[in-house]
Amino acid sequence: MARPIWSGSVSFGLVSIPVKLFSAVSRKSVRFNQIEAETGARIRQKRVSEATGEEVEYKDIVKGYELPTGEYVTVTPEELDALDPASAKTIELEEFVDLVDIDPVFYDAAYYLAPSADTQKPYKLLVTAMEESGKVGIARFVMRSKQYIAALRPADGRLLLSTMVYADEVVAPSAVELFEGLDEVEVTERELDMARQLIGNLEADFAPEKFTDTYREAVLELIDRKATGEEVLMPAPANEEIGSVVDLMAALEASVAEAKTARSRHPTAKADADQEDPAEKTATKSTSVAKKKGSPKKAPAKKKTSAKKATSAKKATSARKKTAAKKTVKKAS
C-alpha cells in the first residue's frame, strides 16, 4: 500500500482542497551493501564528530551552512519553517499555461495528488475543468525544507504533480564546449534525405512496457546463479573505442538497410502484410469480377463475324441463282 510523503491542500482562488502526495515512480535498482572481504561482516557507517572522534546521536545534530571562512552558520528546522509558513502545507496555484509551453528539461519528479474521502467533489471539479481547458496549473509549495515549483496536470481523471527545476538551475547549452561551432556545420540534401528515411524506418508508437532495464536483469540473473553455487566466468569487457564517422553517407545507408531488415524480421511485419486495406481488397475483387465478366463478351464478336459470312454467302447464292435463271431464259428464247 502506497504511503503519502506529504500532506496539505491545493489552493486556487478561494477554494482549498485537502490532498496527500504520493510518489508516482518506484525506482527499480539493485542495492548492494558494503561487506568486509575477509569476514563477510557488513560495514556500518556512524556519525562521528570530527573534533572528538566520538559518535554523535541524531538528536544532537543540526543543519549548518559553511561560509567561505570555514565557519558554519547553524539553522534549526523551526527557523526554516518560519520563513514561509503559509506555503509549507499549501500548493498554491498561481497560473495556468499550455502543456506544450513547458520544456521537458524543467521536469524533475512525478507525484500523484489524491483527495481525502470528503473532498472528492471539489477535487473532481478541478480535474474536470482542467481537462476541458487543456491547461496545466503552475504552483509553488514547500516540501522537506525546499520550495518547489510544480506543474499540476490532469491524467485519467486524477491530478499528477511534477516538480520542476528553476530557470537558474538549468545548464545553458553554451556551457558545453563540444557544442561550439555546431551552428556552422552544413549538411547536404542527400544526407538529410537518408536521415529522414532512417527516422521513418524506425518510427513507431511509444510503448513504454517494451523497454526494460536489461543491465539490472543481467545483474539479478548473475546473483541468482551465484546464490545457487554456480561458478560464473565473466568474459572480459570489450575495449571499444569511440571514433568519428569517416563516411557519413555510407553509415546512413547501412543504417537504413539494417533498419529495413530488422523491421521485416519483426513479428508484426507479417501481420501488417496480411492485414490488407479493405478498400484495396474491394478494388482488387471488383477488378477480378470485371475481368471475368469482360472476357465472355468477345464471343458475340465471333457471332457477328459468322453472321457477316452467312449474309455474304446468302448474297452469293442468290446472285448465282439469278444468273442461272437468266441463262435458262435466253436458251428458251
Stockholm file with secondary structure:
# STOCKHOLM 1.0

chainA/1-333         MARPIWSGSVSFGLVSIPVKLFSAVSRKSVRFNQIEAETGARIRQKRVSEATGEEVEYKDIVKGYELPTGEYVTVTPEELDALDPASAKTIELEEFVDLVDIDPVFYDAAYYLAPSADTQKPYKLLVTAMEESGKVGIARFVMRSKQYIAALRPADGRLLLSTMVYADEVVAPSAVELFEGLDEVEVTERELDMARQLIGNLEADFAPEKFTDTYREAVLELIDRKATGEEVLMPAPANEEIGSVVDLMAALEASVAEAKTARSRHPTAKADADQEDPAEKTATKSTSVAKKKGSPKKAPAKKKTSAKKATSAKKATSARKKTAAKKTVKKAS
#=GR chainA/1-333 SS CCCCSEEEEEEETTEEEEEEEEESCCCCCCCCCCBCTTTCCBCCCCCBCTTTCCBCCGGGCCEEEECTTSCEEEECHHHHHHHSTTGGGEEEEEEEEEGGGSCGGGEEEEEEEEECGGGHHHHHHHHHHHHHHTEEEEEEEEETTEEEEEEEEEETTEEEEEEECCGGGSCCGGGCGGGTTGGGCCCCHHHHHHHHHHHHHTCCCCCGGGCCCHHHHHHHHHHHHHHTTCCCCCCCCCCCCCCCCSCHHHHHHHHHHHHHHHHHHSHHHHHHHHSCCHHHHHHHHHHHHHHHHHGGGHHHHHHHHHHHHHHHHHHHHHHHHHHHHHHHHHHHC
#=GC SS_cons         CCCCSEEEEEEETTEEEEEEEEESCCCCCCCCCCBCTTTCCBCCCCCBCTTTCCBCCGGGCCEEEECTTSCEEEECHHHHHHHSTTGGGEEEEEEEEEGGGSCGGGEEEEEEEEECGGGHHHHHHHHHHHHHHTEEEEEEEEETTEEEEEEEEEETTEEEEEEECCGGGSCCGGGCGGGTTGGGCCCCHHHHHHHHHHHHHTCCCCCGGGCCCHHHHHHHHHHHHHHTTCCCCCCCCCCCCCCCCSCHHHHHHHHHHHHHHHHHHSHHHHHHHHSCCHHHHHHHHHHHHHHHHHGGGHHHHHHHHHHHHHHHHHHHHHHHHHHHHHHHHHHHC
//
